Structures are given as structure tokens and as C-alpha cells.
Amino acid sequence: MQLKIKLALLNFLEFAVWGAYLTSMGSFLAKSGMGEQIWLFYASQGFVSILMPALMGIIADKWIQAQRVLSICHFIAGAAMLACGIYAMQSGATIQFGVFYAFYLISVAFFMPTIPLSYSVAYNALEREGKDPVKDFPPVRAFGTVGFICSMLFVNFVKNSDGIQFQHSYEQFLVSGVLSIILCLYVLTMPQCPCKPKEEIQSFFEASGLSAFKLFKQRKMAIFFIFSMLLGASLQVTNGYANTFITHFADIEQYADTWGAHNANALISISQISETLCILLIPFFMKRFGIKIVMLISMFAWVFRFGFFGLGNPGDGVWLFVLSCIVYGVAFDFFNVSGSLYVNENTNKDIRSSAQGLLILMTNGLGSSIGTWVAGMVINHYVYQSNANDWSTAWYIFATYSFVVAVMFAILFKEKKN
């Protein structure tokens, strides 16, 4: 029980680091004159996910124990994130994009590998005590989502000396940096993770998922991975723009005094609560309906996720925002978790890890990066480069895209009945 408490705290802090800024950074960037670059900050997470997790994983396997690599990564990520906050604090209204982005890029480059590394540390600790990670890790991982939510709510409700909520100011980066430094020290209390024997060490080609590209020779798997990339394009859109979108209503007289317009992160946190609960539905849906129906449910959930944002407002339409956040749990979990299970069940053991790496590469790497880049062009055109401030049209475009992807998937993907 003591080990599970330690691992629960590890996961809580791991995702609290991310939750402090992931959903609210866009609002700060928009208010700091970097609204047109929001897409780049979120796409960068995908760019670094192509290289850094695999690289750090190889270092942990071959040379330095995983808990120490995790500590080093959090130290560098935390220091760079603190630099972001301190630079923004000192610069005031004269923040230089290049300097701020450089600090941020260093931070996310070393943060993204910490997610799989934290899993490795947890798996190792559970196995050392004779526990089954498949059974015992999911309840521990749930505390990660709790940490993410708590961090979101903290930066939503806490204000600085000027009366500005952390979610709109540089303090969110300071919160994330401090949490990362704390975790840097805490993770050193975890059980040691011996480096793997030479014969078990994956090459970068294998760890990054590149060796699994031979799966594209199978029509079924090729279609699955391509549509995973297309669906992955939706992953970071609302993380990057939802807070900025909801907050902009505070400048509209009709909604200026509404609770929702001033508490965007609190509203968005419903998405993470839904995500936690929807994981429990996956075993039933996978067993009853199969991967094709589950993936289609996810795709159409993205249609509603974007569509409800386009229709809603923080006044009498706030219920549409709430519905959008509820369906997010289905949209995210039914794609990410079910997709991972499907890959695990449809690949040979000798390539299974590489296949999982390929799935991450296609979704969180290529799909997320390209999708955020295109979404940025759409929002820049309809919001930041026009006087119309037409958020609704942008959300409807994203909803239409998700609908087209779903229809194409329904036509092209053929699932053998088991």
C-alpha cells in the first residue's frame, strides 16, 4: 500500500506539471501579442515527441537508470519553464517571441520523455514487489488525471497581486516549473531501475516505432495507422484554443459578467473528469462492438466536441460547453486507449513495442503537429487576421473535418469479426 501511495503521488505530480499550463497557455499567449503563434507552441510538443522520448528511453535502457533520467529531464524541463515565467515577468508587455519560445521549446523537449519514463519507473517498482502492472497500475495512473485537474483549477482560481488569474498570466509557468523541480527530487526516492541487458535494448529505429513501418504492407494496419494520424490531428486543437476562445467572451458586453467567461479552465476541467470516467467504458465497448465501432464513436465524438463549442456561449449556452467537455472523454479515450489495445492485439510480440511507438509517432507526433499547424492557420484567418473574430466558423470547420474522417473510415476500414 505504501508503494502505491508513492506511485500515486508520482503520477499526481507528473501530470500536475502539465496541467498548470497546457490548457491555459493559449490565453496568455493571446494576451501577450503571440496569438498567431499559439499553434507553434502546441505543435512543438508533437515535434519533440518524434525524437526525444525514444532517445531518453534508450539512455535509460543502456546507460543511466530510468529514475535518474526522469529526474534529470524534470530538472531541465522545470528550469526552462521557470525561465519562461521569469522572462515574461521581467519583460512585461515587451516579450520577445524568440526568447520566450526558446525557453519553452527546451522545457517541452525534456518534459515529453518524462511521461513514458514515469510509466517505466512505476512498472519497475510494482514488479519488484511482485505486483501485476496490468492490474495495479491503472488505479495509480488515475491520480495523474487528478493532478492535472487540480493544477488546472489552481491556476484558474488563484490570482496574482494585480488581481489577474494565473491562467491568464506568466505565473502558470512558474507553477509548472516549481512542480517539476519538486518532482525532480521526489523521483529519486523511487526504487532503482537497473539498465537492461544488452540483448534487450532497442535501437532508436525500434524505440521510435520506425521499424514497425513494415506493418504498412498490411492493408488493414495501414488504413488504421493513417486514420490514427488523421484523428490525431484533433488532439491538441482544444488544448491550444479552448481557454482563449471561452475567455474572449469576457470582452463581449452580453457575456462580460458570466461565470464561464472568467473561469475557462474550470469549465475545461470537466473534460479531464470525463476522460477519467470514460476509461471504464472501454472494456465493455471493445468486447461488444469491436475496434471499428469504437473508433467511429470517437470520431463522431470529436464532431460534437467541436460543434458544441461553435454553438455555445458562457451565458444561456454554457450547457453546450459542458456537453462538449463531457463528450471529450469519449473522443479522447475511445481513440487513444482503444487504439493502443488494438495494436497490441494485432501485432506479433517481436514488433509489439515498436508498433506502439509507431502509433505514438503517427498520433501525438505527426498527426498532432500537422493538425495543430493547420488549425492555427484556420483560427488565424477567422480570428486574429480578421475583424470578425469568427470563432464559430473555425469550430465548424474542425467539426466538418472530423465528420469527413469518420465517414471515410467507416467506408475504408474493414474489421474481421472475432
C-alpha positions as CSV (number, residue, x, y, z in Angstrom):
1,M,0.0,0.0,0.0
2,Q,2.9,2.4,0.8
3,L,4.3,1.8,-2.7
4,K,1.0,2.5,-4.4
5,I,0.7,5.8,-2.4
6,K,4.3,6.8,-3.5
7,L,3.4,5.9,-7.2
8,A,0.1,7.8,-6.9
9,L,1.9,10.9,-5.8
10,L,4.5,10.4,-8.6
11,N,1.7,10.3,-11.2
12,F,-0.2,13.2,-9.5
13,L,2.9,15.5,-9.8
14,E,3.8,14.3,-13.3
15,F,0.6,15.4,-14.8
16,A,0.1,18.4,-12.4
17,V,3.3,19.8,-14.1
18,W,1.5,19.6,-17.5
19,G,-1.9,20.7,-16.3
20,A,-0.5,24.0,-14.9
21,Y,-0.2,25.4,-18.4
22,L,-1.4,23.0,-21.2
23,T,-5.0,24.3,-21.4
24,S,-4.3,27.9,-20.4
25,M,-1.1,28.8,-22.2
26,G,-3.0,29.9,-25.3
27,S,-4.8,32.6,-23.3
28,F,-1.5,34.0,-22.0
29,L,0.0,34.0,-25.5
30,A,-3.0,35.8,-27.0
31,K,-2.9,38.5,-24.3
32,S,0.9,38.9,-24.9
33,G,0.6,39.5,-28.6
34,M,1.5,36.0,-29.7
35,G,-2.0,34.8,-30.6
36,E,-0.9,33.9,-34.1
37,Q,1.9,31.7,-32.8
38,I,-0.3,29.6,-30.5
39,W,-0.3,26.7,-32.9
40,L,3.5,26.6,-32.9
41,F,3.7,26.2,-29.2
42,Y,1.3,23.3,-29.2
43,A,2.7,21.7,-32.4
44,S,6.2,21.8,-30.8
45,Q,5.0,19.1,-28.3
46,G,4.4,16.9,-31.3
47,F,7.7,17.8,-33.0
48,V,9.8,16.8,-29.9
49,S,7.7,13.7,-29.4
50,I,9.0,12.3,-32.6
51,L,12.6,12.2,-31.3
52,M,13.0,12.8,-27.6
53,P,11.0,10.0,-25.8
54,A,12.8,7.3,-27.9
55,L,16.2,8.9,-27.3
56,M,15.7,9.2,-23.5
57,G,14.3,5.7,-23.4
58,I,17.5,4.3,-24.9
59,I,19.6,6.2,-22.5
60,A,17.6,4.8,-19.6
61,D,17.8,1.3,-21.0
62,K,21.6,1.4,-21.7
63,W,23.5,3.8,-19.5
64,I,21.6,5.6,-16.8
65,Q,18.8,4.2,-14.6
66,A,15.3,5.3,-15.5
67,Q,14.5,7.1,-12.3
68,R,17.7,9.2,-12.6
69,V,17.0,10.0,-16.3
70,L,13.5,11.0,-15.2
71,S,15.0,13.3,-12.5
72,I,17.4,14.9,-14.9
73,C,14.7,15.5,-17.5
74,H,12.4,17.2,-14.9
75,F,15.2,19.4,-13.7
76,I,16.0,20.7,-17.2
77,A,12.3,21.0,-18.1
78,G,11.5,22.7,-14.8
79,A,14.4,25.1,-15.0
80,A,13.5,26.1,-18.6
81,M,9.8,26.6,-17.6
82,L,10.8,28.8,-14.7
83,A,12.9,30.7,-17.2
84,C,9.8,31.2,-19.3
85,G,7.9,32.7,-16.3
86,I,10.8,34.8,-15.0
87,Y,11.5,36.2,-18.5
88,A,7.8,37.0,-19.0
89,M,7.6,38.7,-15.6
90,Q,10.7,40.9,-16.3
91,S,9.7,41.7,-19.9
92,G,6.1,42.8,-19.1
93,A,4.5,44.0,-22.3
94,T,7.7,43.7,-24.4
95,I,8.1,39.9,-24.5
96,Q,10.2,38.8,-27.4
97,F,8.8,35.7,-29.2
98,G,12.2,34.2,-30.0
99,V,13.5,34.2,-26.4
100,F,10.3,33.0,-24.8
101,Y,9.8,30.3,-27.4
102,A,13.4,29.0,-27.0
103,F,12.9,28.5,-23.2
104,Y,9.6,26.8,-23.8
105,L,11.0,24.5,-26.5
106,I,13.7,23.3,-24.2
107,S,11.2,22.7,-21.5
108,V,8.8,20.6,-23.6
109,A,11.7,18.8,-25.3
110,F,12.7,17.4,-21.9
111,F,9.2,17.1,-20.4
112,M,7.6,14.9,-23.1
113,P,10.0,12.0,-22.4
114,T,9.1,12.1,-18.7
115,I,5.6,10.6,-19.4
116,P,6.8,7.2,-20.7
117,L,9.8,7.3,-18.3
118,S,7.4,7.7,-15.3
119,Y,5.5,4.7,-16.5
120,S,8.7,2.7,-16.7
121,V,9.6,3.7,-13.2
122,A,6.1,2.7,-11.9
123,Y,6.1,-0.6,-13.7
124,N,9.6,-1.5,-12.3
125,A,8.5,-0.6,-8.8
126,L,5.4,-2.7,-9.0
127,E,7.2,-5.7,-10.5
128,R,9.9,-5.5,-7.8
129,E,7.1,-6.1,-5.2
130,G,5.6,-8.9,-7.2
131,K,2.6,-7.0,-8.3
132,D,0.9,-7.1,-11.7
133,P,1.3,-3.7,-13.6
134,V,-1.7,-4.5,-15.8
135,K,-3.9,-4.8,-12.7
136,D,-2.3,-2.4,-10.3
137,F,-1.1,0.5,-12.5
138,P,-4.4,1.9,-13.8
139,P,-5.7,2.9,-10.4
140,V,-2.3,4.6,-9.8
141,R,-2.4,6.3,-13.2
142,A,-5.8,7.7,-12.4
143,F,-4.1,10.0,-9.9
144,G,-2.3,11.6,-12.8
145,T,-5.5,12.9,-14.2
146,V,-6.5,14.1,-10.7
147,G,-3.2,16.0,-10.6
148,F,-3.9,17.5,-14.0
149,I,-7.3,18.7,-12.9
150,C,-6.1,20.1,-9.6
151,S,-3.4,22.0,-11.4
152,M,-5.9,23.4,-13.9
153,L,-8.2,24.5,-11.1
154,F,-5.4,26.1,-9.1
155,V,-4.3,28.4,-12.0
156,N,-8.0,29.1,-12.7
157,F,-8.9,30.3,-9.2
158,V,-5.7,31.8,-7.8
159,K,-4.9,35.4,-8.7
160,N,-1.7,37.4,-8.6
161,S,-1.2,40.8,-6.8
162,D,-2.8,42.6,-9.8
163,G,-6.0,40.6,-9.5
164,I,-5.2,38.6,-12.7
165,Q,-5.9,34.8,-12.6
166,F,-2.8,32.7,-13.1
167,Q,-4.5,31.1,-16.2
168,H,-4.0,34.4,-18.0
169,S,-0.6,35.3,-16.7
170,Y,3.0,34.1,-16.6
171,E,2.5,32.6,-13.1
172,Q,1.2,29.4,-14.7
173,F,4.7,28.7,-16.0
174,L,6.2,29.4,-12.5
175,V,3.8,26.9,-11.0
176,S,4.7,24.2,-13.6
177,G,8.4,24.9,-13.1
178,V,8.3,24.6,-9.3
179,L,6.2,21.3,-9.5
180,S,8.8,19.9,-12.0
181,I,11.7,20.7,-9.7
182,I,9.9,19.1,-6.7
183,L,9.3,16.0,-8.8
184,C,12.9,16.0,-9.9
185,L,13.8,15.5,-6.2
186,Y,10.9,13.2,-5.3
187,V,11.5,10.7,-8.1
188,L,15.0,9.9,-6.7
189,T,13.1,8.2,-3.8
190,M,11.7,5.6,-6.2
191,P,13.2,2.0,-6.4
192,Q,16.2,1.7,-8.7
193,C,15.6,0.7,-12.3
194,P,18.5,-1.5,-13.4
195,C,19.6,-0.9,-17.0
196,K,18.5,-3.7,-19.4
197,P,20.8,-6.5,-20.6
198,K,22.4,-5.6,-23.9
199,E,20.2,-8.1,-25.9
200,E,17.0,-6.4,-24.6
201,I,18.0,-2.9,-25.6
202,Q,16.1,-1.4,-28.5
203,S,17.8,0.7,-31.2
204,F,16.5,4.2,-31.9
205,F,14.9,2.7,-35.0
206,E,12.9,0.3,-32.9
207,A,12.2,2.6,-29.9
208,S,10.8,5.3,-32.1
209,G,8.5,2.9,-33.9
210,L,10.2,3.4,-37.3
211,S,10.9,-0.4,-37.6
212,A,7.2,-1.0,-37.4
213,F,6.6,0.8,-40.7
214,K,6.6,-2.7,-42.3
215,L,3.1,-3.0,-40.9
216,F,2.0,-0.7,-43.7
217,K,2.3,-3.7,-46.0
218,Q,-0.9,-5.0,-44.4
219,R,-3.8,-3.0,-45.8
220,K,-5.8,-3.2,-42.6
221,M,-3.0,-1.9,-40.4
222,A,-2.0,0.8,-43.0
223,I,-5.5,2.2,-43.0
224,F,-5.7,2.1,-39.2
225,F,-2.4,4.0,-38.8
226,I,-3.3,6.6,-41.5
227,F,-6.6,7.3,-39.9
228,S,-5.0,7.4,-36.4
229,M,-2.8,10.2,-37.8
230,L,-5.9,12.0,-39.3
231,L,-7.7,11.6,-36.0
232,G,-4.6,12.6,-34.0
233,A,-4.8,16.0,-35.8
234,S,-7.7,16.9,-33.4
235,L,-5.8,16.1,-30.2
236,Q,-4.2,19.5,-29.3
237,V,-6.7,21.8,-31.0
238,T,-8.9,22.4,-28.0
239,N,-5.9,22.3,-25.6
240,G,-4.5,25.2,-27.5
241,Y,-7.5,27.3,-28.2
242,A,-10.4,26.4,-25.9
243,N,-9.3,28.6,-23.0
244,T,-8.6,31.5,-25.3
245,F,-12.0,31.0,-27.1
246,I,-14.0,30.9,-23.9
247,T,-12.1,33.8,-22.3
248,H,-12.8,36.1,-25.3
249,F,-16.4,36.3,-24.3
250,A,-15.4,38.4,-21.4
251,D,-14.8,41.2,-23.9
252,I,-18.4,40.9,-25.2
253,E,-20.8,43.1,-23.2
254,Q,-23.5,40.4,-23.3
255,Y,-21.3,37.8,-21.6
256,A,-18.9,40.0,-19.7
257,D,-20.3,39.1,-16.3
258,T,-20.9,35.4,-16.9
259,W,-19.0,32.9,-14.7
260,G,-17.9,30.8,-17.6
261,A,-16.1,33.7,-19.4
262,H,-13.9,34.2,-16.4
263,N,-13.3,30.6,-15.4
264,A,-12.4,28.9,-18.6
265,N,-10.0,26.4,-17.0
266,A,-12.7,25.3,-14.5
267,L,-15.1,24.6,-17.4
268,I,-12.4,22.8,-19.4
269,S,-11.5,20.6,-16.4
270,I,-14.8,18.8,-16.9
271,S,-13.1,17.3,-20.0
272,Q,-10.5,15.6,-17.8
273,I,-13.1,14.4,-15.3
274,S,-15.0,12.8,-18.2
275,E,-11.8,11.3,-19.5
276,T,-11.2,9.6,-16.2
277,L,-14.7,8.1,-16.1
278,C,-14.8,7.1,-19.8
279,I,-11.8,4.8,-19.5
280,L,-14.1,2.5,-17.5
281,L,-16.4,2.1,-20.5
282,I,-13.7,0.8,-22.9
283,P,-13.7,-2.9,-22.0
284,F,-17.4,-3.2,-22.5
285,F,-17.5,-1.3,-25.8
286,M,-14.4,-3.1,-27.2
287,K,-15.8,-6.5,-26.3
288,R,-19.3,-5.8,-27.5
289,F,-18.8,-3.7,-30.7
290,G,-15.1,-4.1,-31.8
291,I,-12.5,-1.6,-32.8
292,K,-14.3,-0.1,-35.8
293,I,-17.4,0.9,-34.0
294,V,-15.3,2.2,-31.0
295,M,-13.1,4.3,-33.3
296,L,-16.2,5.7,-35.1
297,I,-17.7,6.6,-31.8
298,S,-14.6,8.5,-31.0
299,M,-14.6,10.3,-34.4
300,F,-18.2,11.4,-34.1
301,A,-17.5,12.5,-30.5
302,W,-14.9,14.9,-32.0
303,V,-17.6,16.2,-34.3
304,F,-19.7,17.0,-31.3
305,R,-16.7,18.3,-29.3
306,F,-16.0,21.0,-31.9
307,G,-19.7,21.6,-32.9
308,F,-20.8,22.3,-29.4
309,F,-18.1,24.8,-29.0
310,G,-19.2,26.6,-32.2
311,L,-22.8,26.7,-30.9
312,G,-22.2,27.6,-27.3
313,N,-21.6,30.6,-25.2
314,P,-20.8,31.2,-21.5
315,G,-24.3,32.6,-20.9
316,D,-27.5,30.7,-21.8
317,G,-25.5,28.4,-24.0
318,V,-23.0,27.3,-21.3
319,W,-24.7,23.9,-21.3
320,L,-23.3,23.3,-24.7
321,F,-19.7,23.9,-23.4
322,V,-20.4,21.4,-20.7
323,L,-21.7,18.8,-23.2
324,S,-18.5,19.5,-25.3
325,C,-16.4,18.7,-22.3
326,I,-18.3,15.6,-21.5
327,V,-18.0,14.1,-25.0
328,Y,-14.3,14.8,-24.9
329,G,-13.8,11.9,-22.6
330,V,-15.3,9.6,-25.2
331,A,-13.4,11.3,-28.1
332,F,-10.0,11.0,-26.3
333,D,-10.2,7.7,-24.5
334,F,-12.0,5.7,-27.2
335,F,-9.3,6.7,-29.6
336,N,-6.1,6.6,-27.6
337,V,-6.7,3.7,-25.2
338,S,-8.7,1.5,-27.6
339,G,-6.2,2.2,-30.4
340,S,-3.3,1.1,-28.2
341,L,-5.2,-2.1,-27.3
342,Y,-6.0,-2.8,-30.9
343,V,-2.3,-2.5,-32.0
344,N,-1.3,-4.8,-29.1
345,E,-3.7,-7.5,-30.2
346,N,-2.9,-7.3,-33.9
347,T,0.9,-7.3,-33.9
348,N,3.5,-10.0,-33.2
349,K,5.4,-9.9,-29.9
350,D,8.7,-9.2,-31.6
351,I,7.4,-5.9,-33.0
352,R,4.7,-5.0,-30.5
353,S,6.7,-2.3,-28.7
354,S,7.8,-0.8,-32.0
355,A,4.2,-0.8,-33.2
356,Q,3.1,1.1,-30.1
357,G,5.9,3.6,-30.8
358,L,4.6,3.9,-34.4
359,L,1.1,4.7,-33.0
360,I,2.5,7.5,-30.8
361,L,4.6,8.7,-33.8
362,M,1.5,8.8,-36.1
363,T,-0.9,10.4,-33.5
364,N,1.0,12.5,-30.9
365,G,3.9,13.2,-33.3
366,L,2.9,13.7,-37.0
367,G,-0.9,13.9,-36.6
368,S,-0.9,16.3,-33.6
369,S,1.8,18.6,-35.1
370,I,0.3,18.8,-38.6
371,G,-3.2,19.2,-37.2
372,T,-2.3,22.0,-34.8
373,W,-0.4,23.8,-37.6
374,V,-3.5,23.6,-39.9
375,A,-5.8,24.6,-37.1
376,G,-3.6,27.6,-36.4
377,M,-3.9,28.7,-40.0
378,V,-7.7,28.4,-39.8
379,I,-8.0,30.3,-36.5
380,N,-5.5,32.9,-37.5
381,H,-7.6,33.6,-40.7
382,Y,-11.0,33.7,-39.0
383,V,-10.0,35.2,-35.6
384,Y,-6.6,37.0,-35.4
385,Q,-6.3,38.3,-39.0
386,S,-9.9,39.5,-39.4
387,N,-12.1,41.9,-37.6
388,A,-14.9,39.4,-37.4
389,N,-13.4,37.4,-34.5
390,D,-15.3,34.5,-36.0
391,W,-14.5,31.6,-33.7
392,S,-17.7,29.7,-34.6
393,T,-16.8,29.2,-38.2
394,A,-13.4,27.8,-37.2
395,W,-15.0,25.3,-34.8
396,Y,-17.5,24.2,-37.5
397,I,-14.6,23.6,-39.9
398,F,-12.9,21.3,-37.4
399,A,-16.3,19.5,-36.8
400,T,-16.7,19.1,-40.6
401,Y,-13.2,17.7,-40.9
402,S,-13.9,15.1,-38.1
403,F,-17.1,14.1,-39.8
404,V,-15.4,13.5,-43.2
405,V,-12.7,11.5,-41.5
406,A,-15.3,9.4,-39.7
407,V,-17.3,8.7,-43.0
408,M,-14.1,7.8,-44.8
409,F,-13.0,5.4,-42.0
410,A,-16.4,3.7,-42.0
411,I,-16.1,3.1,-45.7
412,L,-12.5,2.0,-45.9
413,F,-11.7,0.2,-42.7
414,K,-12.7,-3.5,-42.7
415,E,-12.7,-5.4,-39.4
416,K,-12.7,-9.1,-39.2
417,K,-15.2,-10.4,-36.7
418,N,-13.7,-12.4,-33.9
